[in-house]
């Protein structure tokens, strides 16, 4: 993956491949930022949009699993954000 060269210019294929590669692990927020220059929430929103609009070419089972993964990550990020606001 191109680091600084891909800021804002990642292809749909690059986003989906990255999401698939990191899906088994904890949220790779630092890797997402270094690789794409965006927050993990923005990353997962973009991947989810690609998947739900048919712009990602995956088999049905893989697509369904990745959609669920993206939604889970977005829920966790929202929960973490609300918890950090209530602590502050």
N, C-alpha and C positions, 0 to 999 in steps of 0.2 A: 504494500500500500504506500502510496506517495504521501509523505507527511505534509509539509508546508505547501506543496504544489496542489494539494487537493482541497485546500480551504475554500469552501463554497462552490467547488467545481466537481464534486464527486458524482460519478455516474450512478444511476439506479442499481446497476449490477454490483458496483463496489459497496454501496450501502447494504444491500441484501447479503452479499457474501460475508461482510464483516459481522452483520447481525447473526448470521448462521454460525460463523466460527466462534463467536463469543457467547452464544446462547447457553451453553452448559455451565458457564461460570458466573461469578458475581457481576454486578453491574460494572462494566469497564469504563466508567465516566472519564477517568484520566486518559485512557487510550482513545476514546471517542474524541475528546477535545484535542489531543495531540494530532490525531490522524485527520480529523475533519474540521476542527476549529469551531465546533458547536457543542452545546450542552447535551447530556444524554437524553433529556426530555425532548429536545428538538430532533435529535437523531431518531429516537423511537417514533415520534410523530411522523417523520418523513418516511421511515420504513413502513409504518402502518398504512400511510396513504398510498405508497407504491403497491402494497399487497392488496388493499381493498379496492383499488381502481384497475387492477389487472396489469400493472406495469412490471410486475416481477414474474418471471417465468419459472415457477416451481410446480412440483406435483401437488395435488390437492392436500394430501396429508401434511406435507412439509409446510405448505402455505398456512394451513389452519393452525399448526403448532406455532409457527412464527408470529402469526397474528395474536394468538393468546399470550405468547411471550412478550410482545411489544406492549400489549394492554396491561399485563402484570407489572412491567417495568414502569410504565406511566403511572399506574396506581401507587406503586411504592415511592416514586419520586414525588408525587403530590402529597402523600402521607408524610414523608420526610420534610418537605417544605412547610407543611402546616405545623408540624411539631417544632421545627426550628423557629417559626414565627411566634409560637405560644411560649417558648422558653425565653425569647428575647425581650 
